Amino acid sequence: MKKNIFYHLIGIILFSIVFSSCVDEKDFDFDRMTPITINPSVQLNKLVSEEISLNDFFNIDSIEGVVLTVQSDQGGEYLEFTYSFDTSIIQNIPTINVNPTNISLPPLNLEGTSYTGDFYFPDLNQSMFNSEVDFPELEHEQKLDSIYLKGGELQINVNSNIDYTTYMIISCDEIRRKDNNSSFNDTIYLSQSKRKNTGTNTTDLSDYKIIVNNNKINFKYRLHIAANGALHNYNVGLNIAINNIQFDAAFGKMGKFDVDFSDNIDIDFFKESSISRFFEGEKFSLEKLFIDFKTETNNGIPSVININQFGVYDKDDVFHDAIINPADRVIPVNPALSLNTTETSSKTVQFNVNLLNLAPQKLSFDASLTLNPNNVNCFVVNDPYVKVQADIHIPFKGKLNDLDYDVEFYNDLYEGKNTEDNYADYIKDATIYLDMTNYFPISIGAELYGVDTSGNEIGKILNINNGTNDVIINGANVDINGNVTSPSMKKTTISANSTNIAILKKSKKIILKLKLNTSATNDGTKPYIRFKKDSKIIINAGVNLKTNISINPFNK
Amino acid sequence: MKKILLTIVFLYLFLLSNNSIKAQYSDISYFMRNTPFSYKMNPAQIPTSTFYINLPILSGINIDFKTSGFSYNDLIKRRDDDSLYFDFKGLYNSLSNSNYIKMNGNFELFGFGFNAGKKNYISFGVDLNFDTRLRFSRDLFGVLSGDKTFSNESISVIDNDILSLNSYVSTYLGYTRAVNDKLNVGLRAKFILGLANITTEESKLQITQNDQGITAQSNFLIRSSSLIGSLKLPGLNSSDSIEFDINSDSIMANIMKNKGFGIDLGGTYKLNDKMILSLSIQDLGFIKWAANTTDIVSKNPDGTYTFTGFQNISSDSSFSQQSDQIVDSLTQAFDITTRRGETYTTMLPTKVYVGYDWNFSKRHHLNMLYKASFGSNYFDNYLSVFYALQLERYLNLSVGNTFAFENSFNNIKAFNPSIALNFNLLILNIYFGGSLNSSYNAAKMTGLNLFFGINSGFGYNNPFKVNKEEPKAENETQIPEKEIEV
């Protein structure tokens, strides 16, 4: 019996040893626990559905100083940018000062006679006395025929020693009312005081015009005495003054003279906009560029603008003249045909479109306005101007030939940044699936490179189409006139594996290299593309993201 | 976002604490008549002591931890350099479509039993039971390991019946009668007071992707009841925090609200003087939960949200704005809240035992046990074979293995060794043991059962003793004071 018990106890001990030996402490040594790595993967077939139009690249509707319009020609509609500037030339108007004229009437010796009634001197059956007032000579051989007044006064002063009620009757055929062309007539009453007899009349000339006859103005006058008894010897003096002449218009020969004008205008469009980068390197060319010069004047003087230079300054401040044809340097200015009207003229001048590739910084012009070059009869108004407007038209028809467009930016996922979390650490690999329909006639190729702290490219961060080609999307199909006929469609994969992500983390900067090409026709011809505002790329994007997240709850 | 995470964490913590109650004793103790567990599994199995008394806590501690088939080693592995690492891929591959971690326990609070005459045995006792179970999706770990993506397939982030918890005190009265010299029958009636319960009626968070986009759908209805208070989830959009209102005054008022009733039935039949066949049905009953009932429900039942991608991103509808709208829509679709719940009833997890005890040699036994465990959504089968060395009441040793067929989880495990030992030192009866699932290696085992207890027993009832007719005490079970063979 004891033996049996012994065996049983041995069995129990052996069983316990076996049982206890099945616990390996190393399996539970959490001090040797390494960080926990989880690899959640997310595949979203529809992450983004987006339409990107031309305006999303750059807002062509709101480029400062530039107007966007839709134009058309035989090839169809196209967009056109118009950049306008203008200048006004204000010419000097002649200043007219008429010197006052003193006139003494012949002595009237009536001493010892007596008369009752109206006495005229000269007698009514005789012609009135006539005196001339000189009209001034003007500069630049200007010779006025007439002036239409809008201000000024005619002051006539009469003095005498006539001791009866007296009147001076004055008329002038050179001064006429503007409304009925009637000659100027006036009667001046001479008031009597202590054997002096004086009278003054002042006439507002704003309703009159002056017809200048050989630079003279003739005044006619007659004395009227209401006599009543003994007469004496009388002296009569007359003073005529025309003051503060202001005119609406002056007719005559205005002479020939030049007015110079010039300006430099900054082109912010190229200075500040990244668009200028498109034009550099002659990879982007426009079909044409032209300027519409428009003039407007209220002046009756025929004139002409002579453009001495019209062009642009490049980044090195070198001037480049833009006008190709010398005949385009003369721009006629049509004169106003009548008062209170304006007349316009225009001229289209072809611009050297290649100058855009210089990324022009300033527009510069130097010109002169030659007034009345043939010295003909004309008129000048009181506030004359010649307005010159230049509209630079840029039809948005162009083509891109392997335009490389690089964008460099700092990498937020650079491992050298002192950030708590670097999300690149969590990415194992990622693939973006793009299903695109492109109505935009440009093919886009792209590469993304990492740049280390020394500025060296250290490898690709993304693989486009598994490295077979870098074209993300082909341009839409076009006809010979550059119109889009049908969209292009393509499925593109953009992936980043662990190698790429390692490069990403080592990159202080990232360079996005784009290669842009406008579409070609079926025969390979690359027409100037008519870009449309509503051109768009429809993108449906999905993503397959495999993560690699390490956490260390054991805080070793 | 913080609130969403808090809510998720809360739900998962909630999961750790379960509906499908499967408090169970180690199967190997079924044949160990010296332990209270044997009698509890089959009320017809008369304890070997003519009188016993169970001491609070000491007399019965039974802890059971189990997974649906995965082990520690499936998740945490050791490299050649002895460093440890989490292997989510390995865990994902070892999981079935539905998985659980569960823990349950039984603590004897008090009990006694005694022979009432020669044919009757009466017992009384109080015990505390708890069961928790967390079910989780295999897909969840597939996502973590990267094996499961949101490509054109459904991902169940949360399965049905995510969490269940049950805690109750059972007061029982048992009666066993030796019907004749071969047949014993037993009945145990249980009056149950529920302490806390979480029952998941529905828990679903599923993500599906198709051509239209990626669609998430959720629905939650989790019932709960507790004596001490109720949970309050204000909702994801609320600035209020999650609260558990404890009302100590109501504990006494509520203590009788969660009432339940259950019975155990059993019978043993001596085929001959070497073999006993037994049958029992354990935990046939229910608990009606009425105290502080609270439902955690989806504000928008079966709410769905379909993400069709970011669209037409512009200054008026930026990526950030669209992201905010998505979060708002998700919150609206999947927000959960609490509401006053109605009274509900849960069934006790019923087990059926069929036992066979063959005393093939004087002190040696071969035991076989079939156990069926079934509830509303599972039907599991276990077949065990044990060898037992029984030196009367002084020393009992039993070793064996259980073949598990958990149909509800497609989990078949053939290797589940058990051992149990019982010493009887005069009035002190000491018993302990346990079982392992799947492997001896602790890192590879899929479950563990441990039990321990000390009680006091007096006298000895030999189960193989034939109840011989005696002239003066007809039809009474013969319960000798001592039958010690040395």
Chai-1 contact restraints between the chains, C-beta under 6 A:
chainA,res_idxA,chainB,res_idxB,connection_type,confidence,min_distance_angstrom,max_distance_angstrom,comment,restraint_id
A,H8,B,L389,contact,1.0,0.0,6.0,A-B,restraint_1
A,C22,B,Y440,contact,1.0,0.0,6.0,A-B,restraint_2
A,C22,B,N441,contact,1.0,0.0,6.0,A-B,restraint_3
A,C22,B,A442,contact,1.0,0.0,6.0,A-B,restraint_4
A,V23,B,A442,contact,1.0,0.0,6.0,A-B,restraint_5
A,K26,B,D82,contact,1.0,0.0,6.0,A-B,restraint_6
A,D27,B,R78,contact,1.0,0.0,6.0,A-B,restraint_7
A,D27,B,A443,contact,1.0,0.0,6.0,A-B,restraint_8
A,R32,B,D82,contact,1.0,0.0,6.0,A-B,restraint_9
A,R32,B,S83,contact,1.0,0.0,6.0,A-B,restraint_10
A,R32,B,L84,contact,1.0,0.0,6.0,A-B,restraint_11
A,M33,B,L84,contact,1.0,0.0,6.0,A-B,restraint_12
A,T34,B,S83,contact,1.0,0.0,6.0,A-B,restraint_13
A,T34,B,Y85,contact,1.0,0.0,6.0,A-B,restraint_14
A,I36,B,F86,contact,1.0,0.0,6.0,A-B,restraint_15
A,I38,B,F88,contact,1.0,0.0,6.0,A-B,restraint_16
A,I38,B,L144,contact,1.0,0.0,6.0,A-B,restraint_17
A,N39,B,S145,contact,1.0,0.0,6.0,A-B,restraint_18
A,N39,B,G146,contact,1.0,0.0,6.0,A-B,restraint_19
A,P40,B,V143,contact,1.0,0.0,6.0,A-B,restraint_20
A,P40,B,L144,contact,1.0,0.0,6.0,A-B,restraint_21
A,S41,B,G146,contact,1.0,0.0,6.0,A-B,restraint_22
A,S41,B,T149,contact,1.0,0.0,6.0,A-B,restraint_23
A,V42,B,F150,contact,1.0,0.0,6.0,A-B,restraint_24
A,Q43,B,T149,contact,1.0,0.0,6.0,A-B,restraint_25
A,Q43,B,F150,contact,1.0,0.0,6.0,A-B,restraint_26
A,Q43,B,S151,contact,1.0,0.0,6.0,A-B,restraint_27
A,L44,B,I214,contact,1.0,0.0,6.0,A-B,restraint_28
A,K46,B,G213,contact,1.0,0.0,6.0,A-B,restraint_29
A,K46,B,T308,contact,1.0,0.0,6.0,A-B,restraint_30
A,K46,B,G309,contact,1.0,0.0,6.0,A-B,restraint_31
A,L47,B,G309,contact,1.0,0.0,6.0,A-B,restraint_32
A,V48,B,G309,contact,1.0,0.0,6.0,A-B,restraint_33
A,V48,B,F310,contact,1.0,0.0,6.0,A-B,restraint_34
A,S49,B,G309,contact,1.0,0.0,6.0,A-B,restraint_35
A,S49,B,Q311,contact,1.0,0.0,6.0,A-B,restraint_36
A,E50,B,I313,contact,1.0,0.0,6.0,A-B,restraint_37
A,K546,B,G146,contact,1.0,0.0,6.0,A-B,restraint_38
